[in-house]
Amino acid sequence: MTTTLHVCTTCRAGEVLEEGAPRPGALLHAALTAADAPDGVRIVGVECLSACSQGAAVALSAPGKWSYVYGRLTPADTANILAGATAYAASTDGLVPWRERPVIFRKQSLARVPPFTLPAEAAE
């Protein structure tokens, strides 16, 4: 099962930027894609994670697992983000034990979303 690390590429991280200046979210995406993605993790840039006041933001998701959104991240956090993605990918339900999460994931979680399931009649 593949884990997706979504990275907001349009995130301004609360900064006022000059026209054409690189956005913090795009810089974070570039740093993450320049690193070796962990096994079973794909890194995908997305237009917006609606965490504008808490950016730069990423989200982790996989079928049947809880999803997480993390904010206030920078390219300096790349190694910790990838370590967190590795632990998430290895979990069965997306719930990584607190002490096994990188500190930035313990302190900068913005949301936890339950796994998506279809209603019983739609699954038949």
DSSP file (Angstrom, degrees, kcal/mol; ACC not computed):
  #  RESIDUE AA STRUCTURE BP1 BP2  ACC     N-H-->O    O-->H-N    N-H-->O    O-->H-N    TCO  KAPPA ALPHA  PHI   PSI    X-CA   Y-CA   Z-CA
    1    1 A M              0   0    0      0, 0.0     2,-0.4     0, 0.0    61,-0.0   0.000 360.0 360.0 360.0 129.6    0.0    0.0    0.0
    2    2 A T        -     0   0    0     39,-0.1     2,-0.4     2,-0.0    39,-0.2  -0.682 360.0-147.1 -89.8 134.4    1.5    3.3   -1.0
    3    3 A T  E     -a   41   0A   0     37,-3.1    39,-2.6    -2,-0.4     2,-0.5  -0.793  12.6-145.6 -92.8 138.8    1.6    6.3    1.3
    4    4 A T  E     -aB  42  61A   0     57,-3.1    57,-1.9    -2,-0.4     2,-0.8  -0.934   6.6-160.2-110.1 127.7    1.2    9.7   -0.2
    5    5 A L  E     -aB  43  60A   0     37,-3.0    39,-2.5    -2,-0.5     2,-0.4  -0.907  16.5-159.6-101.8 103.4    3.0   12.7    1.2
    6    6 A H  E     -aB  44  59A   0     53,-2.9    53,-2.2    -2,-0.8     2,-0.5  -0.692   5.2-165.0 -85.4 134.3    1.1   15.7   -0.1
    7    7 A V  E     -aB  45  58A   0     37,-2.5    39,-2.7    -2,-0.4     2,-0.6  -0.984  20.4-129.0-125.2 123.7    3.1   19.0    0.0
    8    8 A C  E     -a   46   0A   0     49,-2.2     3,-0.3    -2,-0.5    21,-0.2  -0.584  24.5-177.2 -71.5 113.6    1.3   22.4   -0.5
    9    9 A T  S    S+     0   0    0     37,-2.8    17,-0.6    -2,-0.6    14,-0.2   0.641  78.2  54.0 -88.1 -15.3    3.3   24.1   -3.2
   10   10 A T  S    S+     0   0    0     36,-0.6    -1,-0.2    37,-0.4    37,-0.1   0.479  77.8 127.7 -95.7  -3.0    1.3   27.4   -3.1
   11   11 A C        -     0   0    0     -3,-0.3    14,-2.3     1,-0.1    15,-0.4  -0.289  38.9-171.3 -62.3 131.1    1.8   27.9    0.6
   12   12 A R    >   -     0   0    0     12,-0.2     3,-1.9    11,-0.2    -1,-0.1   0.497  31.1-135.9 -96.3  -8.4    3.2   31.3    1.6
   13   13 A A  T 3   -     0   0    0      1,-0.3    40,-0.1    39,-0.1     3,-0.1   0.844  68.3 -57.9  54.0  37.2    3.7   30.3    5.2
   14   14 A G  T 3  S+     0   0    0     38,-0.5    -1,-0.3     1,-0.3     2,-0.3   0.539 106.9 132.0  75.7   6.5    2.2   33.6    6.3
   15   15 A E    <   -     0   0    0     -3,-1.9     2,-0.7     1,-0.0    -1,-0.3  -0.639  59.2-130.4 -93.6 148.8    4.8   35.7    4.4
   16   16 A V        -     0   0    0     -2,-0.3     2,-0.3    -3,-0.1    -1,-0.0  -0.886  36.9-164.5 -92.4 119.0    4.1   38.6    2.1
   17   17 A L        -     0   0    0     -2,-0.7     2,-0.1     4,-0.1     3,-0.1  -0.801  19.4-116.1-112.2 146.8    6.1   37.7   -1.0
   18   18 A E    >   -     0   0    0     -2,-0.3     3,-2.3     1,-0.1    -1,-0.0  -0.423  54.1 -78.8 -70.2 153.9    7.2   39.8   -3.9
   19   19 A E  T 3  S+     0   0    0      1,-0.3    -1,-0.1    -2,-0.1     0, 0.0  -0.319 119.4  11.9 -54.5 128.7    5.8   38.9   -7.3
   20   20 A G  T 3  S+     0   0    0      1,-0.3    -1,-0.3    -3,-0.1     3,-0.1   0.358  91.1 138.8  84.2  -5.4    7.6   35.8   -8.7
   21   21 A A    <   -     0   0    0     -3,-2.3    -1,-0.3     1,-0.1     2,-0.1  -0.468  64.3 -99.4 -70.9 143.3    9.4   35.1   -5.4
   22   22 A P        -     0   0    0      0, 0.0    -1,-0.1     0, 0.0    -4,-0.1  -0.389  38.1-125.2 -64.0 138.1    9.5   31.3   -4.6
   23   23 A R     >  -     0   0    0    -14,-0.2     4,-2.3     1,-0.1     3,-0.3  -0.590  13.7-122.0 -83.7 145.3    6.9   30.3   -2.1
   24   24 A P  H  > S+     0   0    0      0, 0.0     4,-2.3     0, 0.0   -12,-0.2   0.856 113.6  54.2 -54.7 -36.6    7.9   28.5    1.1
   25   25 A G  H  > S+     0   0    0    -14,-2.3     4,-2.5     2,-0.2   -15,-0.2   0.901 108.0  48.8 -64.8 -40.3    5.7   25.6    0.1
   26   26 A A  H  > S+     0   0    0    -17,-0.6     4,-2.4   -15,-0.4    -1,-0.2   0.880 110.8  51.1 -66.5 -37.6    7.3   25.2   -3.2
   27   27 A L  H  X S+     0   0    0     -4,-2.3     4,-2.2     2,-0.2    -2,-0.2   0.894 110.7  48.7 -66.2 -39.4   10.8   25.3   -1.6
   28   28 A L  H  X S+     0   0    0     -4,-2.3     4,-2.5    -5,-0.2    -2,-0.2   0.922 110.8  50.5 -65.0 -43.7    9.7   22.6    0.9
   29   29 A H  H  X S+     0   0    0     -4,-2.5     4,-2.6     1,-0.2     5,-0.2   0.917 110.3  50.2 -59.5 -43.9    8.4   20.5   -2.0
   30   30 A A  H  X S+     0   0    0     -4,-2.4     4,-1.6     1,-0.2    -1,-0.2   0.905 110.8  49.1 -62.0 -41.9   11.7   20.9   -3.9
   31   31 A A  H  X S+     0   0    0     -4,-2.2     4,-1.0     1,-0.2    -1,-0.2   0.909 113.1  47.0 -65.0 -41.1   13.7   19.9   -0.8
   32   32 A L  H  < S+     0   0    0     -4,-2.5     3,-0.4     1,-0.2    -2,-0.2   0.905 113.4  46.7 -68.9 -41.1   11.5   16.8   -0.2
   33   33 A T  H  < S+     0   0    0     -4,-2.6    -1,-0.2     1,-0.2    -2,-0.2   0.756 107.6  58.1 -73.8 -22.2   11.6   15.7   -3.9
   34   34 A A  H  < S+     0   0    0     -4,-1.6    -1,-0.2    -5,-0.2    -2,-0.2   0.752  99.7  71.7 -75.5 -23.7   15.4   16.2   -4.0
   35   35 A A  S  < S-     0   0    0     -4,-1.0     2,-0.6    -3,-0.4    44,-0.0  -0.435 103.8 -90.1 -84.3 164.3   15.8   13.8   -1.1
   36   36 A D        -     0   0    0     -2,-0.1    -1,-0.1     1,-0.0    -2,-0.1  -0.667  42.6-129.9 -76.9 119.4   15.3   10.1   -1.5
   37   37 A A        -     0   0    0     -2,-0.6     3,-0.1    -4,-0.2    -1,-0.0  -0.453  29.1-107.0 -66.5 139.4   11.7    9.2   -0.8
   38   38 A P    >   -     0   0    0      0, 0.0     3,-1.9     0, 0.0    -1,-0.1  -0.257  47.4 -80.7 -62.6 155.4   11.3    6.4    1.7
   39   39 A D  T 3  S+     0   0    0      1,-0.3     3,-0.1    -3,-0.1    50,-0.1  -0.331 119.1  17.2 -55.8 135.1   10.1    3.0    0.3
   40   40 A G  T 3  S+     0   0    0      1,-0.2   -37,-3.1    -3,-0.1     2,-0.5   0.547 104.3 107.5  79.1   7.7    6.4    3.0   -0.2
   41   41 A V  E <   -a    3   0A   0     -3,-1.9     2,-0.4   -39,-0.2   -37,-0.2  -0.971  46.7-168.6-122.2 129.5    6.1    6.8    0.0
   42   42 A R  E     -a    4   0A   0    -39,-2.6   -37,-3.0    -2,-0.5     2,-0.5  -0.946  15.9-140.2-114.7 141.3    5.3    9.0   -3.0
   43   43 A I  E     -a    5   0A   0     -2,-0.4     2,-0.4   -39,-0.2   -37,-0.2  -0.873  23.1-178.3-103.5 125.0    5.7   12.8   -2.8
   44   44 A V  E     -a    6   0A   0    -39,-2.5   -37,-2.5    -2,-0.5     2,-0.3  -0.985  21.0-137.6-129.5 126.7    3.0   14.8   -4.5
   45   45 A G  E     -a    7   0A   0     -2,-0.4     2,-0.3   -39,-0.2   -37,-0.2  -0.633  24.7-170.3 -78.8 139.2    2.7   18.5   -4.8
   46   46 A V  E     -a    8   0A   0    -39,-2.7   -37,-2.8    -2,-0.3   -36,-0.6  -0.920  29.5-122.7-129.6 156.9   -0.8   19.9   -4.3
   47   47 A E  S    S-     0   0    0     -2,-0.3   -37,-0.4     1,-0.2     2,-0.3   0.868  86.8  -8.7 -68.0 -39.1   -2.2   23.4   -4.9
   48   48 A C        -     0   0    0    -39,-0.1    -1,-0.2   -38,-0.1   -41,-0.0  -0.953  36.4-170.6-163.4 138.1   -3.5   24.0   -1.4
   49   49 A L        -     0   0    0     -2,-0.3    -1,-0.1    -3,-0.1     9,-0.1   0.236  51.9-118.8-109.4   9.2   -4.1   22.2    1.9
   50   50 A S  S    S+     0   0    0      1,-0.1     3,-0.1     7,-0.1    -2,-0.0   0.844  84.8 114.8  55.1  38.3   -6.1   25.1    3.4
   51   51 A A    >   +     0   0    0      1,-0.1     3,-2.3    19,-0.1     4,-0.3  -0.191  29.7 144.3-120.6  37.6   -3.6   25.6    6.2
   52   52 A C  G >  S+     0   0    0      1,-0.3     3,-0.9     2,-0.2   -38,-0.5   0.815  70.1  45.8 -53.2 -42.5   -2.6   29.0    5.0
   53   53 A S  G 3  S+     0   0    0      1,-0.2    -1,-0.3    -3,-0.1    -2,-0.0   0.580 120.1  42.6 -78.9  -6.8   -2.0   30.6    8.4
   54   54 A Q  G <  S+     0   0    0     -3,-2.3    18,-3.0    16,-0.0    -1,-0.2   0.157 101.5 174.2-121.3  15.8    0.0   27.5    9.5
   55   55 A G    <   +     0   0    0     -3,-0.9     2,-0.1    -4,-0.3    16,-0.1  -0.154  46.0  65.0 -76.7 171.2    2.1   26.8    6.4
   56   56 A A  S    S-     0   0    0     16,-0.2    17,-1.9   -48,-0.1     2,-0.3   0.523  79.6-176.1 -73.4 146.1    4.2   25.4    4.9
   57   57 A A        -     0   0    0    -49,-0.2   -49,-2.2    14,-0.2     2,-0.3  -0.842  21.7-177.0-123.6 151.4    2.0   22.3    5.2
   58   58 A V  E     -BC   7  70A   0     12,-2.3    12,-2.9    -2,-0.3     2,-0.3  -0.925  10.1-154.8-133.9 161.1    2.1   18.6    4.3
   59   59 A A  E     -BC   6  69A   0    -53,-2.2   -53,-2.9    -2,-0.3     2,-0.4  -0.995   4.2-150.7-137.2 145.2   -0.4   15.8    4.7
   60   60 A L  E     +BC   5  68A   0      8,-2.3     8,-1.9    -2,-0.3     2,-0.3  -0.956  26.3 159.7-113.9 132.6    0.1   12.0    5.0
   61   61 A S  E     +B    4   0A   0    -57,-1.9   -57,-3.1    -2,-0.4     6,-0.1  -0.992  13.3 168.7-149.8 156.6   -2.5    9.6    3.7
   62   62 A A    >   -     0   0    0      3,-0.3     3,-2.1    -2,-0.3   -59,-0.1  -0.948  49.9 -78.6-160.5 150.5   -3.0    6.0    2.6
   63   63 A P  T 3  S+     0   0    0      0, 0.0     3,-0.1     0, 0.0    -2,-0.0  -0.284 115.9   7.4 -55.7 131.4   -6.0    3.9    1.9
   64   64 A G  T 3  S+     0   0    0     52,-0.3     2,-0.3     1,-0.2    53,-0.0   0.489 110.1 106.1  77.8   3.2   -7.7    2.6    5.1
   65   65 A K  S <  S-     0   0    0     -3,-2.1    -3,-0.3    49,-0.1    51,-0.3  -0.796  78.2 -99.9-114.5 156.7   -5.4    4.8    7.4
   66   66 A W        -     0   0    0     27,-2.7     2,-0.3    -2,-0.3    -1,-0.0  -0.439  41.4-137.4 -62.1 146.0   -6.0    7.9    9.4
   67   67 A S  E     - D   0 113A   0     46,-2.7    46,-2.8    -6,-0.1     2,-0.3  -0.808  15.6-158.1-107.9 152.4   -4.6   11.0    7.6
   68   68 A Y  E     -CD  60 112A   0     -8,-1.9    -8,-2.3    -2,-0.3     2,-0.4  -0.962   9.1-156.4-130.8 147.6   -2.6   13.8    9.1
   69   69 A V  E     -CD  59 111A   0     42,-2.2    41,-3.5    -2,-0.3    42,-1.5  -0.995  15.6-171.7-120.9 130.9   -1.9   17.4    8.3
   70   70 A Y  E     -CD  58 109A   0    -12,-2.9   -12,-2.3    -2,-0.4     2,-0.2  -0.935   5.7-175.9-122.9 145.1    1.2   19.1    9.6
   71   71 A G        +     0   0    0     37,-2.3   -16,-0.2    -2,-0.4   -14,-0.2  -0.724  51.1  55.0-133.0-178.0    2.2   22.7    9.5
   72   72 A R  S    S+     0   0    0    -18,-3.0     2,-0.3    -2,-0.2   -16,-0.2   0.890  75.1 151.0  58.6  44.5    4.8   25.3   10.2
   73   73 A L        -     0   0    0    -17,-1.9    -1,-0.2   -19,-0.2   -45,-0.1  -0.725  26.2-172.4-107.4 154.9    7.4   23.3    8.3
   74   74 A T    >   -     0   0    0     -2,-0.3     3,-2.3   -46,-0.1     4,-0.1  -0.874  45.0 -95.8-135.5 168.0   10.5   24.4    6.4
   75   75 A P  G >  S+     0   0    0      0, 0.0     3,-1.7     0, 0.0     4,-0.2   0.787 120.7  68.8 -56.6 -25.9   13.1   22.7    4.1
   76   76 A A  G 3  S+     0   0    0      1,-0.3     3,-0.3     2,-0.1     4,-0.2   0.709  93.7  58.7 -64.9 -18.2   15.3   22.3    7.2
   77   77 A D  G <> S+     0   0    0     -3,-2.3     4,-2.7     1,-0.2    -1,-0.3   0.364  72.7 109.1 -90.1   4.3   12.7   19.8    8.4
   78   78 A T  H <> S+     0   0    0     -3,-1.7     4,-2.5     1,-0.2     5,-0.2   0.889  77.0  47.7 -51.0 -51.5   13.1   17.5    5.4
   79   79 A A  H  > S+     0   0    0     -3,-0.3     4,-1.9     1,-0.2    -1,-0.2   0.899 114.9  46.4 -60.8 -41.4   14.8   14.7    7.2
   80   80 A N  H  > S+     0   0    0     -3,-0.3     4,-2.4    -4,-0.2    -1,-0.2   0.876 110.8  52.2 -69.6 -37.4   12.2   14.7   10.0
   81   81 A I  H  X S+     0   0    0     -4,-2.7     4,-2.3     2,-0.2    -2,-0.2   0.931 111.9  46.3 -62.6 -44.6    9.3   14.8    7.6
   82   82 A L  H  X S+     0   0    0     -4,-2.5     4,-2.0    -5,-0.2    -2,-0.2   0.850 111.0  52.3 -68.3 -33.5   10.7   11.8    5.7
   83   83 A A  H  X S+     0   0    0     -4,-1.9     4,-2.1    -5,-0.2    -1,-0.2   0.908 111.0  47.9 -66.1 -41.1   11.3   10.0    8.9
   84   84 A G  H  X S+     0   0    0     -4,-2.4     4,-2.4     1,-0.2    -2,-0.2   0.886 110.2  51.7 -65.3 -38.9    7.7   10.6    9.9
   85   85 A A  H  X S+     0   0    0     -4,-2.3     4,-2.7     2,-0.2    -1,-0.2   0.874 108.4  52.6 -65.1 -37.0    6.5    9.5    6.5
   86   86 A T  H  X S+     0   0    0     -4,-2.0     4,-1.7     2,-0.2    -2,-0.2   0.928 110.9  45.8 -63.1 -46.1    8.5    6.3    6.9
   87   87 A A  H  X S+     0   0    0     -4,-2.1     4,-0.8     2,-0.2    -2,-0.2   0.903 113.5  49.9 -64.7 -40.9    6.9    5.5   10.3
   88   88 A Y  H >< S+     0   0    0     -4,-2.4     3,-1.0     1,-0.2     6,-0.3   0.935 109.4  50.9 -62.3 -46.9    3.4    6.3    8.9
   89   89 A A  H 3< S+     0   0    0     -4,-2.7    -1,-0.2     1,-0.3    -2,-0.2   0.838 109.3  51.8 -60.9 -33.5    4.0    4.0    5.9
   90   90 A A  H 3< S+     0   0    0     -4,-1.7    -1,-0.3    -5,-0.2    -2,-0.2   0.645  93.1  94.0 -78.8 -14.8    5.0    1.2    8.3
   91   91 A S  S << S-     0   0    0     -3,-1.0     5,-0.1    -4,-0.8    -3,-0.0  -0.403  70.8-140.8 -78.1 155.9    1.9    1.6   10.5
   92   92 A T  S    S+     0   0    0      3,-0.2    -1,-0.1     1,-0.1     4,-0.1   0.770  99.0  17.5 -84.8 -27.3   -1.2   -0.5    9.8
   93   93 A D  S    S-     0   0    0      2,-0.1   -27,-2.7   -28,-0.1    -1,-0.1   0.347 107.6-102.2-128.3   4.4   -3.7    2.2   10.6
   94   94 A G  S    S+     0   0    0     -6,-0.3     2,-1.1   -29,-0.3   -29,-0.1   0.336  85.1 122.8  89.1  -7.5   -1.7    5.5   10.3
   95   95 A L        -     0   0    0     -7,-0.1    -3,-0.2   -28,-0.0    -1,-0.2  -0.738  42.8-170.8 -93.9  94.8   -1.5    5.8   14.1
   96   96 A V        -     0   0    0     -2,-1.1     5,-0.1    -5,-0.1    -8,-0.1  -0.713  35.4-101.1 -84.0 129.8    2.2    6.0   14.9
   97   97 A P    >>  -     0   0    0      0, 0.0     3,-1.8     0, 0.0     4,-0.5  -0.205  33.7-115.3 -52.0 140.7    2.9    5.8   18.6
   98   98 A W  G >4 S+     0   0    0      1,-0.3     3,-1.5     2,-0.2     8,-0.1   0.861 112.8  48.3 -47.3 -51.3    3.6    9.3   20.1
   99   99 A R  G 34 S+     0   0    0      1,-0.3    -1,-0.3     7,-0.0     4,-0.1   0.653 106.5  58.5 -71.4 -14.2    7.2    8.6   21.1
  100  100 A E  G <4 S+     0   0    0     -3,-1.8    -1,-0.3     2,-0.1    -2,-0.2   0.498  88.7  92.5 -92.0  -4.0    8.0    7.1   17.7
  101  101 A R  S << S-     0   0    0     -3,-1.5     5,-0.1    -4,-0.5   -17,-0.1  -0.640  88.7-103.5 -86.1 145.1    7.0   10.3   15.8
  102  102 A P    >>  -     0   0    0      0, 0.0     4,-1.5     0, 0.0     3,-1.1  -0.366  36.7-111.4 -59.2 149.8    9.6   13.0   15.0
  103  103 A V  H 3> S+     0   0    0      1,-0.3     4,-2.3     2,-0.2     5,-0.3   0.865 117.7  58.5 -55.0 -39.4    9.2   15.9   17.4
  104  104 A I  H 3> S+     0   0    0      1,-0.2     4,-1.8     2,-0.2    -1,-0.3   0.852 106.2  49.1 -62.6 -31.0    7.9   18.2   14.6
  105  105 A F  H <4 S+     0   0    0     -3,-1.1     4,-0.3     2,-0.2    -1,-0.2   0.790 110.5  51.0 -76.7 -27.4    5.1   15.8   14.0
  106  106 A R  H  < S+     0   0    0     -4,-1.5     3,-0.3    -3,-0.2    -2,-0.2   0.892 122.1  30.7 -71.3 -39.4    4.3   15.7   17.8
  107  107 A K  H  < S+     0   0    0     -4,-2.3    -2,-0.2    -5,-0.2    -3,-0.2   0.660 120.5  47.3 -96.0 -18.6    4.1   19.5   18.0
  108  108 A Q     <  +     0   0    0     -4,-1.8   -37,-2.3    -5,-0.3     2,-0.4   0.058  68.4 134.2-120.8  26.5    2.9   20.6   14.6
  109  109 A S  E     +D   70   0A   0     -3,-0.3   -39,-0.3    -4,-0.3     3,-0.1  -0.637  25.0 178.5 -75.5 128.4    0.0   18.4   13.9
  110  110 A L  E     -     0   0A   0    -41,-3.5     2,-0.3    -2,-0.4   -40,-0.2   0.747  62.6  -0.6 -99.9 -32.0   -2.9   20.5   12.6
  111  111 A A  E     -D   69   0A   0    -42,-1.5   -42,-2.2     2,-0.0     2,-0.4  -0.994  46.8-155.0-159.0 151.3   -5.5   17.8   11.9
  112  112 A R  E     -D   68   0A   0     -2,-0.3   -44,-0.2   -44,-0.2   -46,-0.0  -0.996  20.9-164.3-128.8 125.0   -6.1   14.1   12.1
  113  113 A V  E     -D   67   0A   0    -46,-2.8   -46,-2.7    -2,-0.4     3,-0.1  -0.921  20.1-117.9-116.7 131.5   -8.8   12.7    9.7
  114  114 A P        -     0   0    0      0, 0.0   -49,-0.1     0, 0.0   -48,-0.1  -0.194  43.5 -85.7 -63.1 157.5  -10.5    9.3   10.0
  115  115 A P        -     0   0    0      0, 0.0     2,-0.4     0, 0.0   -49,-0.1  -0.324  46.8-111.0 -60.1 144.8  -10.1    6.8    7.2
  116  116 A F        +     0   0    0    -51,-0.3     2,-0.4    -3,-0.1   -52,-0.3  -0.654  41.1 178.0 -79.3 129.9  -12.5    7.1    4.4
  117  117 A T        -     0   0    0     -2,-0.4     3,-0.1    -3,-0.0     6,-0.0  -0.987  25.4-124.0-132.4 145.9  -15.1    4.3    4.2
  118  118 A L        -     0   0    0     -2,-0.4     5,-0.1     1,-0.1     0, 0.0  -0.573  37.3 -98.0 -82.1 147.2  -18.0    3.7    1.9
  119  119 A P    >>  -     0   0    0      0, 0.0     4,-1.5     0, 0.0     3,-0.7  -0.344  39.5-109.8 -59.3 150.9  -21.5    3.2    3.2
  120  120 A A  H 3> S+     0   0    0      1,-0.3     4,-0.7     2,-0.2     3,-0.2   0.863 117.6  50.9 -54.5 -42.3  -22.4   -0.5    3.4
  121  121 A E  H 34 S+     0   0    0      1,-0.2     3,-0.4     2,-0.2    -1,-0.3   0.820 108.7  51.6 -69.2 -29.1  -24.9   -0.2    0.5
  122  122 A A  H <4 S+     0   0    0     -3,-0.7    -1,-0.2     1,-0.2    -2,-0.2   0.778 104.8  57.2 -75.8 -25.9  -22.4    1.6   -1.8
  123  123 A A  H  <        0   0    0     -4,-1.5    -1,-0.2    -3,-0.2    -2,-0.2   0.660 360.0 360.0 -78.8 -15.6  -19.8   -1.1   -1.2
  124  124 A E     <        0   0    0     -4,-0.7    -1,-0.2    -3,-0.4    -2,-0.1   0.484 360.0 360.0 -80.1 360.0  -22.1   -3.9   -2.4
